[in-house]
Amino acid sequence: MGWTAWTISGAAIALGVLVIAGLAYAIVRGIGLKRRIGASGRAISPLADGISRSLSQIEAGLARAEGGAAELSGEIERLRVPVAELQVIGRHAALAFGEIRGPLGWLAGIRALIRHRAR
């Protein structure tokens, strides 16, 4: 059985039809994919814009928070000296109350005794 011109021609035509059908199928599927990608891109674009705006708002908030933290640290440092001074004054006041409490205790006791006897 030999290869004749009709057999080779028929095989070439069948191969051509299969290649053309395959290319047409690939082109149709590619166009459909391109449309779906475009639709997905249009659907995702507003979400991405919203996320981008939210991120910029978060970054601005973080910058404000960092500025506030630096300002707060400065205020804390500024108040350390007056707090230390108040602690020293408080210790001295506590010692002074201890010194005064002794004589006042005697005076309060005498006053209570006078009231008790007056009854």
MOZICOR-V727214 format. One record per residue. N is the residue number from 1. RES is the residue in three letters. PSI is psi in degrees with one decimal (999 if undefined). OMEGA is omega in whole degrees, -180 to 180 (999 if undefined). Layout:
N_RES_PSI_OMEGA / N_RES_PSI_OMEGA
This chain:
1_MET_121.1_-176 / 2_GLY_161.3_178 / 3_TRP_123.5_179 / 4_THR_170.2_-179 / 5_ALA_-35.0_-179 / 6_TRP_-37.4_-179 / 7_THR_-46.1_179 / 8_ILE_-42.6_179 / 9_SER_-43.3_179 / 10_GLY_-41.8_179 / 11_ALA_-40.5_179 / 12_ALA_-41.7_179 / 13_ILE_-44.5_179 / 14_ALA_-42.4_178 / 15_LEU_-43.3_178 / 16_GLY_-43.5_180 / 17_VAL_-42.5_179 / 18_LEU_-41.5_179 / 19_VAL_-45.0_180 / 20_ILE_-41.7_179 / 21_ALA_-41.6_178 / 22_GLY_-43.4_178 / 23_LEU_-41.7_179 / 24_ALA_-43.0_178 / 25_TYR_-44.5_180 / 26_ALA_-39.4_180 / 27_ILE_-44.9_179 / 28_VAL_-44.2_179 / 29_ARG_-38.6_178 / 30_GLY_-42.1_178 / 31_ILE_-43.0_178 / 32_GLY_-41.2_178 / 33_LEU_-42.1_179 / 34_LYS_-41.5_179 / 35_ARG_-42.9_179 / 36_ARG_-38.8_178 / 37_ILE_-42.0_178 / 38_GLY_-43.5_179 / 39_ALA_-40.7_178 / 40_SER_-41.6_178 / 41_GLY_-41.4_178 / 42_ARG_-33.1_179 / 43_ALA_-34.7_-177 / 44_ILE_-27.8_-176 / 45_SER_-47.5_178 / 46_PRO_-35.7_178 / 47_LEU_-43.0_179 / 48_ALA_-38.4_177 / 49_ASP_-42.8_178 / 50_GLY_-42.0_178 / 51_ILE_-41.2_179 / 52_SER_-43.6_178 / 53_ARG_-42.0_179 / 54_SER_-41.2_179 / 55_LEU_-40.3_179 / 56_SER_-36.5_176 / 57_GLN_-39.9_178 / 58_ILE_-42.9_179 / 59_GLU_-40.9_178 / 60_ALA_-41.1_177 / 61_GLY_-40.8_178 / 62_LEU_-39.8_178 / 63_ALA_-42.5_178 / 64_ARG_-41.1_-180 / 65_ALA_-40.8_178 / 66_GLU_-40.8_177 / 67_GLY_-42.4_178 / 68_GLY_-38.0_179 / 69_ALA_-40.5_178 / 70_ALA_-41.6_179 / 71_GLU_-41.9_179 / 72_LEU_-41.0_178 / 73_SER_-40.1_177 / 74_GLY_-42.1_179 / 75_GLU_-40.0_178 / 76_ILE_-44.2_178 / 77_GLU_-38.6_-179 / 78_ARG_-32.1_-177 / 79_LEU_-8.8_-179 / 80_ARG_-43.4_-178 / 81_VAL_-49.9_178 / 82_PRO_-34.3_179 / 83_VAL_-43.2_178 / 84_ALA_-41.3_178 / 85_GLU_-42.4_179 / 86_LEU_-33.9_177 / 87_GLN_-40.7_178 / 88_VAL_-45.5_179 / 89_ILE_-40.1_179 / 90_GLY_-42.0_178 / 91_ARG_-43.0_179 / 92_HIS_-39.1_178 / 93_ALA_-39.7_179 / 94_ALA_-41.1_176 / 95_LEU_-40.8_179 / 96_ALA_-42.4_178 / 97_PHE_-37.5_178 / 98_GLY_-39.9_178 / 99_GLU_-38.8_-177 / 100_ILE_-30.5_-175 / 101_ARG_-35.7_-180 / 102_GLY_-59.1_180 / 103_PRO_-36.3_179 / 104_LEU_-34.4_178 / 105_GLY_-42.2_177 / 106_TRP_-42.1_-180 / 107_LEU_-41.6_179 / 108_ALA_-38.1_178 / 109_GLY_-42.7_179 / 110_ILE_-42.6_179 / 111_ARG_-42.8_179 / 112_ALA_-38.1_179 / 113_LEU_-42.7_179 / 114_ILE_-42.6_180 / 115_ARG_-41.5_-178 / 116_HIS_-39.7_-179 / 117_ARG_-24.9_-179 / 118_ALA_-14.8_-176 / 119_ARG_999_999
